[in-house]
Amino acid sequence: MSCRDCTRKGGCVYTTFWLVRFLPVVLVTLATAWGIYAYTYELCILSIDNWPQRIIYLIVFYTLLVLYYTSYLRTIYTKAWQPPPKYFLEGVAKTTYTAVKDDERQLQAFLADIARERELTLLVRGFDHGIRFCDKCCCIKPDRSHHCSMCEQCVLKFDHHCPWVNNCVNFGNYKFFLLFLAYGFIFCIWIAATTLPSFIDFWKHEYDMNKKTGRFPLVFLLFLSCMFSLSLSFLFFYHLYLTAKNRTTVESFRAPMIDGKYAKDAFNHGIRANYREIFGSRPLYWFLPVASSLGDGCKYKLNDMVASSGGSQVFVEMGGLGAGSGHARPPVVSQHHADLYAAPSIEKSETIETEQRSTSPVTASQSHDSVMA
């Protein structure tokens, strides 16, 4: 087996790297398992004598545990959403792309033609104001999608690749990721708050030394819960802010470009509408780790203020928008792409005319005589 084979899927280097990527997940799982033991046995069974208090502690603990860890598992095992097949180039289209990819002008004209033919809605542009294309996946990038180098694929509404879940946080699992942060934060706060009285008793020397437990498990449980709650709080409140603005982590550092301008609030429709886009329109599902997000991950409605500031150029340069898109005008080709198509057309017509003149001199002279007559 060659070195190149080792780095491919199924090779020893690839498998080792894949296992190493799962170490953060194993660490979180082990910490959770130890916390279950320490809280259930060391705190509730050995340290608390009051049965009603013990039952309440355990009910709340295991309810939060189920919600937190189910959200965590769904974040991990929900496969990152790829663009639909119509965004990929295959067969003749891929062959044509290979032929024109070195000429940016022809490439953009070709991609615009594909987008029209397949009725793709594309609002976000690249830095060169052209259609965004991934040469690794050989696909036209839908709005808000990006290529993840870790997952080796383009991902819809890519937020970031999180090592703690060994997966891309994206359109498919963003709700689960938010619930994981929320329930994880509340879970750690509950553990810290209920463990603190026993910890204080230790330092007051009022703890019953006849009980079969030591100081270390509860002290470490308190430290662990405080540490995790602090780290989760930063992520949780930051993503609450991003959700309120309807931005991804990538868009918070690099605003999407629309019609040649950076528009950081391009998809912001107000806090209520933004949260409904993630959690859905049915309140029953908001706090449960079940899929309820709105949309397909490819089409997004523009902010009304951003859409109305386009002037003479429209934002949708090809394809059509669905109902409720926020655009009253029908989509037309902007001047930018009109110029791209004009040049190849002129060159093609000149070539055809030259060939006709060289191959049909008699016909040309006859037409000249008829005109003179």
Long-range contacts (C-beta under 8 A, 24 or more apart in sequence): 21-150, 21-163, 21-166, 22-166, 24-163, 24-164, 24-166, 25-76, 25-164, 25-165, 25-166, 28-72, 28-164, 31-224, 31-228, 32-65, 32-69, 34-224, 35-191, 35-221, 35-224, 35-225, 36-65, 38-217, 38-218, 38-220, 38-221, 39-191, 39-194, 39-195, 39-221, 42-213, 42-217, 42-218, 42-221, 43-194, 43-195, 43-198, 43-218, 43-221, 46-211, 46-212, 46-213, 47-198, 47-211, 47-213, 47-218, 48-198, 57-194, 60-190, 61-190, 61-191, 61-194, 64-183, 64-186, 64-187, 64-190, 65-187, 67-179, 67-183, 67-287, 67-288, 67-289, 68-180, 68-183, 68-184, 68-186, 68-187, 70-289, 71-176, 71-177, 71-179, 71-180, 71-183, 71-184, 71-289, 72-165, 72-180, 72-184, 74-173, 74-176, 74-289, 75-162, 75-165, 75-167, 75-169, 75-173, 75-176, 75-177, 75-180, 76-165, 76-166, 76-167, 77-167, 78-167, 78-172, 78-173, 78-176, 79-172, 80-148, 80-151, 80-153, 80-155, 80-156, 80-167, 80-168, 80-170, 80-172, 80-173, 81-155, 81-156, 81-157, 81-170, 81-171, 81-172, 81-297, 82-153, 82-154, 82-155, 82-156, 83-137, 83-139, 83-140, 83-141, 83-142, 83-145, 83-154, 83-156, 83-298, 84-296, 84-298, 86-118, 86-120, 87-118, 87-120, 87-139, 87-140, 87-141, 87-142, 87-298, 88-137, 88-138, 88-139, 89-114, 89-138, 89-139, 89-140, 90-138, 94-138, 97-138, 101-135, 104-128, 104-130, 105-340, 105-343, 105-344, 106-344, 107-133, 108-337, 108-340, 109-337, 109-340, 109-341, 109-344, 111-140, 112-317, 112-318, 112-333, 112-337, 112-340, 112-341, 114-140, 115-140, 115-317, 115-318, 115-319, 116-318, 116-319, 118-319, 119-319, 119-320, 120-318, 120-319, 121-298, 121-299, 121-316, 121-319, 121-320, 121-321, 121-322, 121-325, 122-316, 122-317, 122-318, 122-319, 123-256, 123-258, 123-266, 123-300, 123-302, 123-315, 123-316, 124-256, 124-257, 124-258, 124-266, 125-257, 125-258, 125-259, 125-260, 126-257, 127-257, 129-257, 129-260, 129-336, 142-297, 142-298, 142-299, 143-256, 143-298, 143-299, 143-300, 144-248, 144-251, 144-256, 144-267, 144-300, 145-297, 145-298, 146-250, 156-297, 156-298, 157-248, 157-297, 158-248, 158-250, 159-248, 159-249, 159-250, 160-248, 160-249, 160-250, 169-249, 170-297, 171-293, 171-295, 171-297, 172-291, 172-297, 174-278, 174-293, 175-278, 175-279, 175-289, 175-291, 175-292, 175-293, 176-289, 177-239, 178-236, 178-239, 178-240, 178-243, 178-278, 179-287, 179-289, 181-232, 181-235, 181-236, 181-239, 182-236, 184-228, 184-232, 184-236, 185-229, 185-232, 185-233, 185-236, 188-225, 188-226, 188-228, 188-229, 188-232, 189-225, 189-229, 191-221, 191-222, 191-225, 192-222, 192-225, 192-226, 192-229, 195-221, 195-222, 195-225, 196-222, 243-274, 243-275, 243-278, 244-271, 244-274, 244-275, 245-274, 246-274, 246-277, 258-302, 258-306, 258-315, 259-310, 259-313, 259-314, 259-315, 259-334, 260-336, 263-303, 263-306, 265-303, 265-305, 265-306, 266-302, 266-303, 266-306, 267-300, 267-301, 267-302, 267-303, 268-303, 269-301, 269-303, 299-325, 301-325, 301-326, 302-326, 302-327
